[in-house]
Amino acid sequence: MSRPIIRPFFDEPTNTVSYLVADAATKKAAIIDPVFDYDHNSGEVDTRSVEAMLAAAGQAGNIVEWVLETHAHADHLSGAPFIKAKTGAKIGIGEHIKDVQRIFRPIFNATDLKTDGSDFDHLFRDGERFKIGELDVEVLYTPGHTPADISYKIEDAVFVGDTLFMPDYGTARADFPGGDAHKLYRSIKRLLSLPQETRLFMCHDYKAPGRDTFAWETTVREQRENNVHVKEGVSEDEFVTMREARDTKLSAPRLLLPSIQVNIRAGKFPPAEANGVRYLTIPVKLKGGAQTCV
């Protein structure tokens, strides 16, 4: 078995880990879950983070062939289009992104948005296999956090997106539209049925209480034995009860609204208006006396 060369890039403002994954033999590579630098207060977008990843790839002589998204993220804007523009890499995501597009198109009145996934270059099916150089990649459908989550198994390493966090932090929320705690439990159990030394790479870390440093790599064995939400012996009903109760206390991610609008378009922004400016929509619900303010 070949072992991929894995280089993580941590974006502390969004607590996101992106990965440059390369084949040592051929230098071919993929970038997983890249981040645009987005200032919510000013509306400015920059490319520092993705430029750093591309610089690292260039220094290593890597040929970036893929940008792989684990799902349509709700906490950061994808840097996939910039990478595609610079390298010609294809942007891939799970085929159930079409379900997510259908959910959110009416919420944002996104009349320009097609709901067939065609903004992406490739829609992966569960069990689909492909190559990064000589590295074998298998796609695992792992819904629950959203209807479209997938994990990428690259030889002995699995990039799990938001399905799991580090053992001391637990698991992802399942209360976004289309999320399902039962499906999340089953997806996690699928991942934890892999060989116990399989390496698991997280998409986020928030430093669990008592831990002073960020961390994003663990193993199936460590998750089975120590995950505070779903270690061995926790039943599906127990997990769902915990997860649903916990989710009611969580606030919405700060970048939820801009992230979803951009990421369901494969990282592209809505079309520019007549003045040349691109706008992101904020749905407003009037309650109580506010309903008279129309």
C-alpha positions as CSV (number, residue, x, y, z in Angstrom):
1,M,0.0,0.0,0.0
2,S,1.2,3.5,-0.9
3,R,1.0,6.1,1.8
4,P,-0.1,9.6,0.8
5,I,1.9,12.6,1.7
6,I,-0.4,14.7,3.8
7,R,0.1,18.3,4.6
8,P,-2.5,20.1,6.8
9,F,-3.3,23.8,6.7
10,F,-5.3,25.2,9.6
11,D,-7.4,28.3,9.3
12,E,-8.0,29.5,12.8
13,P,-10.7,32.1,12.0
14,T,-13.0,29.3,10.9
15,N,-11.3,26.4,12.7
16,T,-11.0,24.6,9.4
17,V,-8.3,22.1,8.4
18,S,-7.6,21.9,4.6
19,Y,-5.3,19.3,3.2
20,L,-2.8,18.9,0.4
21,V,-2.6,15.2,-0.3
22,A,0.1,14.0,-2.8
23,D,1.4,10.8,-4.3
24,A,5.2,10.6,-3.7
25,A,5.8,8.6,-6.9
26,T,4.0,10.8,-9.5
27,K,3.7,14.1,-7.6
28,K,0.0,14.3,-8.5
29,A,-2.1,15.8,-5.7
30,A,-5.5,16.8,-4.5
31,I,-6.5,19.7,-2.2
32,I,-9.3,18.9,0.2
33,D,-11.8,21.5,1.7
34,P,-9.8,24.7,0.8
35,V,-10.8,28.0,2.5
36,F,-11.3,31.5,1.1
37,D,-10.4,34.3,3.5
38,Y,-13.7,36.1,4.0
39,D,-14.2,39.2,6.2
40,H,-17.9,39.1,7.1
41,N,-17.8,42.7,8.4
42,S,-16.4,44.3,5.2
43,G,-17.6,41.7,2.7
44,E,-14.0,41.4,1.4
45,V,-12.7,38.1,0.1
46,D,-9.0,37.3,-0.2
47,T,-7.0,34.2,-1.3
48,R,-4.1,34.1,1.2
49,S,-5.0,30.6,2.5
50,V,-5.4,29.0,-0.9
51,E,-2.3,30.8,-2.2
52,A,-0.3,29.3,0.7
53,M,-1.5,25.8,-0.3
54,L,-0.6,26.3,-3.9
55,A,2.8,27.7,-3.0
56,A,3.4,24.5,-0.9
57,A,2.3,22.4,-3.8
58,G,4.6,24.2,-6.2
59,Q,7.6,23.9,-3.8
60,A,7.0,20.2,-3.6
61,G,6.6,19.8,-7.4
62,N,3.0,18.7,-7.0
63,I,0.5,18.7,-9.8
64,V,-2.9,19.5,-8.4
65,E,-5.5,17.5,-10.3
66,W,-8.5,17.7,-7.9
67,V,-10.2,19.9,-5.4
68,L,-12.2,17.6,-3.2
69,E,-15.1,18.9,-1.1
70,T,-16.5,16.7,1.6
71,H,-19.8,18.7,1.6
72,A,-21.2,22.2,1.2
73,H,-19.7,23.8,4.3
74,A,-21.7,26.1,6.5
75,D,-18.8,27.8,8.3
76,H,-16.3,28.9,5.5
77,L,-16.3,29.9,1.9
78,S,-14.7,27.4,-0.4
79,G,-11.5,28.4,-2.2
80,A,-12.1,25.8,-4.9
81,P,-12.6,28.2,-7.9
82,F,-9.3,29.9,-7.3
83,I,-7.5,26.6,-7.3
84,K,-9.3,25.5,-10.4
85,A,-8.4,28.8,-12.2
86,K,-4.7,28.4,-11.2
87,T,-4.2,24.7,-11.9
88,G,-7.0,23.4,-14.0
89,A,-8.0,21.0,-11.2
90,K,-11.5,19.5,-11.3
91,I,-13.9,20.3,-8.4
92,G,-15.6,17.2,-7.0
93,I,-18.3,16.7,-4.4
94,G,-20.9,14.0,-3.5
95,E,-23.8,13.5,-5.9
96,H,-26.3,14.4,-3.1
97,I,-25.2,18.0,-3.4
98,K,-28.3,18.2,-5.7
99,D,-30.5,17.6,-2.6
100,V,-28.8,20.4,-0.8
101,Q,-29.2,22.7,-3.8
102,R,-32.9,21.9,-3.9
103,I,-33.3,22.7,-0.2
104,F,-31.5,26.1,-0.3
105,R,-32.5,27.4,-3.7
106,P,-35.9,28.6,-2.5
107,I,-34.6,29.9,0.8
108,F,-32.3,32.3,-0.9
109,N,-34.5,32.8,-4.0
110,A,-31.4,31.8,-6.0
111,T,-33.1,31.7,-9.4
112,D,-29.7,31.5,-11.1
113,L,-28.8,28.3,-9.3
114,K,-29.2,25.0,-11.2
115,T,-30.1,22.0,-8.9
116,D,-28.4,19.3,-11.0
117,G,-24.9,19.7,-9.5
118,S,-23.5,21.0,-12.8
119,D,-21.6,23.8,-11.1
120,F,-19.2,21.1,-10.0
121,D,-17.0,19.2,-12.4
122,H,-17.7,15.7,-10.9
123,L,-20.3,14.3,-8.6
124,F,-19.0,11.3,-6.7
125,R,-21.2,8.2,-6.0
126,D,-20.9,6.0,-2.9
127,G,-18.2,3.4,-3.5
128,E,-16.8,5.2,-6.5
129,R,-13.0,4.7,-6.9
130,F,-10.5,6.9,-8.7
131,K,-6.7,7.6,-8.6
132,I,-4.5,10.4,-7.5
133,G,-1.4,9.4,-9.2
134,E,-0.8,5.8,-7.9
135,L,-2.9,6.4,-4.8
136,D,-6.2,4.6,-4.6
137,V,-9.2,6.7,-3.5
138,E,-12.6,5.3,-2.4
139,V,-15.6,7.5,-1.8
140,L,-17.7,6.8,1.2
141,Y,-21.2,8.3,1.5
142,T,-21.5,9.5,5.1
143,P,-24.7,11.6,5.4
144,G,-26.2,13.0,8.6
145,H,-24.4,16.3,9.2
146,T,-25.9,17.2,5.8
147,P,-27.6,15.0,3.2
148,A,-24.5,15.2,0.9
149,D,-21.5,14.5,3.1
150,I,-18.9,12.1,1.8
151,S,-15.5,11.0,3.1
152,Y,-12.5,10.3,1.0
153,K,-10.5,7.1,1.8
154,I,-7.0,7.6,0.3
155,E,-5.1,4.4,1.0
156,D,-4.9,4.2,4.9
157,A,-6.2,7.7,5.5
158,V,-9.8,8.9,5.5
159,F,-10.8,12.6,5.3
160,V,-14.1,12.6,7.2
161,G,-15.3,16.2,6.7
162,D,-17.6,17.3,9.6
163,T,-18.9,13.8,10.4
164,L,-16.4,13.3,13.3
165,F,-14.3,15.6,15.5
166,M,-11.4,14.6,17.7
167,P,-12.3,12.0,20.3
168,D,-12.3,14.5,23.1
169,Y,-14.7,16.8,21.2
170,G,-17.2,14.3,19.7
171,T,-19.3,14.6,16.6
172,A,-20.9,17.0,14.2
173,R,-24.3,18.7,14.6
174,A,-27.2,17.2,12.6
175,D,-29.7,20.1,12.8
176,F,-29.1,21.8,9.5
177,P,-31.8,21.4,6.8
178,G,-31.7,17.8,5.6
179,G,-29.5,16.7,8.6
180,D,-30.4,13.6,10.4
181,A,-28.9,12.3,13.7
182,H,-29.8,8.7,12.9
183,K,-28.0,8.8,9.6
184,L,-25.0,10.5,11.2
185,Y,-24.7,7.7,13.8
186,R,-24.8,5.1,11.0
187,S,-22.2,7.0,8.9
188,I,-19.9,7.2,11.9
189,K,-20.3,3.4,12.6
190,R,-19.4,2.8,8.9
191,L,-16.2,4.8,9.4
192,L,-15.4,3.1,12.6
193,S,-15.8,-0.3,11.0
194,L,-12.6,0.3,9.0
195,P,-9.4,-1.3,10.3
196,Q,-8.5,0.1,13.7
197,E,-5.2,1.7,12.6
198,T,-6.9,3.6,9.7
199,R,-5.9,7.3,10.1
200,L,-8.8,9.7,10.3
201,F,-8.4,13.4,9.4
202,M,-10.8,16.0,10.7
203,C,-12.1,19.1,8.9
204,H,-12.4,21.1,12.1
205,D,-11.0,21.4,15.6
206,Y,-12.1,23.7,18.4
207,K,-9.8,22.5,21.2
208,A,-11.8,20.5,23.7
209,P,-11.8,21.7,27.3
210,G,-8.4,20.9,28.9
211,R,-6.6,20.7,25.6
212,D,-4.2,23.5,24.8
213,T,-3.4,22.8,21.2
214,F,-5.3,22.2,18.0
215,A,-5.4,18.6,16.7
216,W,-6.9,17.0,13.6
217,E,-5.5,13.5,13.2
218,T,-6.7,10.4,15.0
219,T,-7.4,6.7,14.3
220,V,-10.4,4.4,14.1
221,R,-9.1,2.7,17.3
222,E,-8.9,6.0,19.2
223,Q,-12.4,7.0,18.1
224,R,-13.9,3.6,19.0
225,E,-12.4,3.7,22.5
226,N,-12.6,7.4,23.4
227,N,-15.0,9.5,21.4
228,V,-17.1,11.3,24.0
229,H,-20.3,11.0,21.9
230,V,-20.1,7.7,20.1
231,K,-17.5,5.4,21.5
232,E,-18.2,1.7,21.6
233,G,-21.2,0.8,23.6
234,V,-23.2,3.9,22.8
235,S,-26.5,2.9,21.1
236,E,-28.1,4.7,18.2
237,D,-31.0,5.8,20.4
238,E,-28.6,7.1,23.0
239,F,-26.6,9.0,20.5
240,V,-29.6,10.5,18.8
241,T,-31.1,11.7,22.1
242,M,-27.8,13.3,23.0
243,R,-27.2,14.8,19.6
244,E,-30.7,16.3,19.2
245,A,-30.6,17.8,22.7
246,R,-27.1,19.2,22.2
247,D,-28.0,20.7,18.8
248,T,-30.9,22.7,20.3
249,K,-28.3,24.6,22.3
250,L,-26.0,25.4,19.5
251,S,-26.0,28.8,17.7
252,A,-25.9,29.1,14.0
253,P,-22.3,29.3,12.5
254,R,-21.4,33.0,12.0
255,L,-20.7,32.4,8.3
256,L,-23.7,30.1,7.7
257,L,-25.6,32.4,5.2
258,P,-22.7,33.5,3.0
259,S,-21.1,30.1,3.1
260,I,-24.1,28.1,1.9
261,Q,-24.9,30.5,-0.9
262,V,-21.3,30.3,-2.2
263,N,-20.6,26.6,-1.6
264,I,-23.7,25.2,-3.2
265,R,-22.4,27.0,-6.4
266,A,-19.0,25.2,-6.2
267,G,-17.4,28.2,-4.5
268,K,-18.7,30.8,-6.9
269,F,-20.5,33.9,-5.9
270,P,-24.0,34.9,-7.2
271,P,-24.0,36.7,-10.5
272,A,-23.1,40.4,-10.4
273,E,-26.0,42.9,-10.5
274,A,-26.2,45.8,-13.0
275,N,-23.8,47.9,-11.0
276,G,-21.1,45.1,-11.2
277,V,-21.4,44.2,-7.5
278,R,-22.2,40.7,-6.3
279,Y,-24.6,40.4,-3.4
280,L,-25.3,37.7,-0.8
281,T,-28.8,37.4,0.5
282,I,-30.0,37.5,4.1
283,P,-33.5,36.1,4.5
284,V,-35.4,38.1,7.1
285,K,-38.3,36.7,9.2
286,L,-40.5,39.4,10.9
287,K,-41.9,38.3,14.3
288,G,-44.3,39.9,16.7
289,G,-44.6,43.7,16.3
290,A,-42.0,43.7,13.7
291,Q,-44.5,42.4,11.2
292,T,-46.1,45.9,11.1
293,C,-42.8,47.4,9.8
294,V,-43.5,46.7,6.2
